[in-house]
Amino acid sequence: MEPMSEQTIALVTGANKGIGYEIAAGLGARGWSVGVGARDAGRLEAAVGKLRAGGADVFGVPLDVTDDASVAAAARLIENRAGRLDVLVNNAGVTGSRQQAPTTVDPETVRTAVETNVIGVIRVTNAMLPLLRRSASPRIVNMSSSVGSLTLQSTPGTEVGPISAAYAPSKTFLNAVTVQYAKELSDTSILINAGCPGYCATDLNGFRGTRTPEQGAAIAIRLATLPDGGPSGGFFDDNGPVAW
Ligand SMILES: NC(=O)c1ccc[n+]([C@@H]2O[C@H](COP(=O)([O-])OP(=O)(O)OC[C@H]3O[C@@H](n4cnc5c(N)ncnc54)[C@H](OP(=O)(O)O)[C@@H]3O)[C@@H](O)[C@H]2O)c1
């Protein structure tokens, strides 16, 4: 059997644009081998080309987080290429349609947000876990949002985005799932945390965010590079822990 590479192997979902692209660029700049996950072949190829032109060691991973077969194929691709996975960044996310007020929301809008932002994370994480378990220091980062903080949502006067029964609660759900994974994996070397990138200018919000996608990527990179013994089951942004 070939000896496994000492180069750190990472996978970032939804890495063809926005914050995910910058996470891939940032991890690539550390000399890591980075799998660029994207669901569209053309967008994947374009992102891989651009990241390589910037000097990053990246490889394309066709990956739709809502599709079992696609996720299984992505795990096989990484297994064949690297034999293991050190870092998984679950970044892919959607907001869903604009109409998200609880009293009028189309249930499909809720289903779509949960399918991608929560079930997609579970699907990808569980498919990658056998590969992550082969790493000495596995890290899982779930890109969440402070809009999922029930503390902030219920604090009068705090600005936490539009009233929503879909996107914001999907991030609350994701945070809860992150805690449950951390509990189950507490006797392993896997550290799993949720991160909030802040309000970044991306397609997700019509580029209205006030931070750059690169700034948003910083928390994911920090959680992806936590030392052994670091926190697990937490929720962090650039300023430290975010209230649940
Ligand atoms: N921007 C912000 O202010 C902000 C704030 C808090 C949290 N976040 C979170 O940060 C993460 C990245 O968001 P962003 O702002 O960078 O948004 P973005 O520019 O819209 O990028 C989202 C990425 O997810 C991908 N994606 C969506 N559905 C997918 C699926 N089913 N399978 C695979 N990939 C899929 C998109 O691919 P396509 O190009 O194919 O659509 C795209 O690559 C999300 O989880 C988001 O909730 C963002």
The ligand as a Tripos MOL2 file, in Angstrom:
@<TRIPOS>MOLECULE
LIG
   48    52     1     0     0
SMALL
NO_CHARGES

@<TRIPOS>ATOM
      1 N1        -22.9250   35.7090    3.2560 N.am      1 LIG1
      2 C1        -23.2520   35.8900    4.5250 C.2       1 LIG1
      3 O1        -23.4160   37.0260    4.9920 O.2       1 LIG1
      4 C2        -23.4030   34.6990    5.4370 C.ar      1 LIG1
      5 C3        -23.6930   34.9520    6.7880 C.ar      1 LIG1
      6 C4        -23.8100   33.8770    7.6540 C.ar      1 LIG1
      7 C5        -23.6460   32.5860    7.1930 C.ar      1 LIG1
      8 N2        -23.3790   32.3680    5.8670 N.ar      1 LIG1
      9 C6        -23.2170   30.9770    5.4360 C.3       1 LIG1
     10 O2        -21.9790   30.8260    4.7550 O.3       1 LIG1
     11 C7        -22.0920   29.7800    3.7900 C.3       1 LIG1
     12 C8        -21.6190   30.2730    2.4320 C.3       1 LIG1
     13 O3        -22.5080   31.2780    2.0140 O.3       1 LIG1
     14 P1        -22.1310   32.4010    0.9270 P.3       1 LIG1
     15 O4        -22.5380   33.6890    1.5130 O.co2     1 LIG1
     16 O5        -20.7620   32.2130    0.4270 O.co2     1 LIG1
     17 O6        -23.2290   32.0570   -0.1980 O.3       1 LIG1
     18 P2        -23.1170   31.8590   -1.7790 P.3       1 LIG1
     19 O7        -22.1550   32.8180   -2.3840 O.co2     1 LIG1
     20 O8        -24.5260   31.8500   -2.2470 O.co2     1 LIG1
     21 O9        -22.4860   30.4000   -1.9040 O.3       1 LIG1
     22 C9        -23.2070   29.2710   -1.5050 C.3       1 LIG1
     23 C10       -22.4840   28.0620   -2.0400 C.3       1 LIG1
     24 O10       -23.2300   26.8920   -1.6690 O.3       1 LIG1
     25 C11       -23.4380   26.1350   -2.8430 C.3       1 LIG1
     26 N3        -24.5960   25.2640   -2.7490 N.ar      1 LIG1
     27 C12       -25.8920   25.5920   -2.5580 C.ar      1 LIG1
     28 N4        -26.6540   24.4870   -2.5740 N.ar      1 LIG1
     29 C13       -25.8170   23.4440   -2.7810 C.ar      1 LIG1
     30 C14       -25.9930   22.0580   -2.9040 C.ar      1 LIG1
     31 N5        -27.2120   21.4920   -2.8350 N.pl3     1 LIG1
     32 N6        -24.9080   21.2790   -3.0870 N.ar      1 LIG1
     33 C15       -23.6900   21.8240   -3.1780 C.ar      1 LIG1
     34 N7        -23.4490   23.1290   -3.0920 N.ar      1 LIG1
     35 C16       -24.5020   23.9340   -2.8960 C.ar      1 LIG1
     36 C17       -23.5440   27.1550   -3.9570 C.3       1 LIG1
     37 O11       -23.4030   26.5500   -5.2260 O.3       1 LIG1
     38 P3        -24.0630   27.1820   -6.5620 P.3       1 LIG1
     39 O12       -23.1100   28.2410   -7.0440 O.co2     1 LIG1
     40 O13       -24.1330   25.9910   -7.4640 O.co2     1 LIG1
     41 O14       -25.3940   27.7340   -6.1870 O.co2     1 LIG1
     42 C18       -22.3970   28.0670   -3.5730 C.3       1 LIG1
     43 O15       -21.1760   27.4950   -3.9620 O.3       1 LIG1
     44 C19       -23.5600   29.3340    3.8030 C.3       1 LIG1
     45 O16       -23.6990   28.1810    4.6190 O.3       1 LIG1
     46 C20       -24.2670   30.5160    4.4400 C.3       1 LIG1
     47 O17       -25.4730   30.1480    5.0670 O.3       1 LIG1
     48 C21       -23.2480   33.3950    4.9800 C.ar      1 LIG1
@<TRIPOS>BOND
     1     1     2 1
     2     2     3 2
     3     2     4 1
     4     4     5 ar
     5     4    48 ar
     6     5     6 ar
     7     6     7 ar
     8     7     8 ar
     9     8     9 1
    10     8    48 ar
    11     9    10 1
    12     9    46 1
    13    10    11 1
    14    11    12 1
    15    11    44 1
    16    12    13 1
    17    13    14 1
    18    14    15 2
    19    14    16 1
    20    14    17 1
    21    17    18 1
    22    18    19 2
    23    18    20 1
    24    18    21 1
    25    21    22 1
    26    22    23 1
    27    23    24 1
    28    23    42 1
    29    24    25 1
    30    25    26 1
    31    25    36 1
    32    26    27 ar
    33    26    35 ar
    34    27    28 ar
    35    28    29 ar
    36    29    30 ar
    37    29    35 ar
    38    30    31 1
    39    30    32 ar
    40    32    33 ar
    41    33    34 ar
    42    34    35 ar
    43    36    37 1
    44    36    42 1
    45    37    38 1
    46    38    39 2
    47    38    40 1
    48    38    41 1
    49    42    43 1
    50    44    45 1
    51    44    46 1
    52    46    47 1
@<TRIPOS>SUBSTRUCTURE
     1 LIG1         1 GROUP 0 **** ****
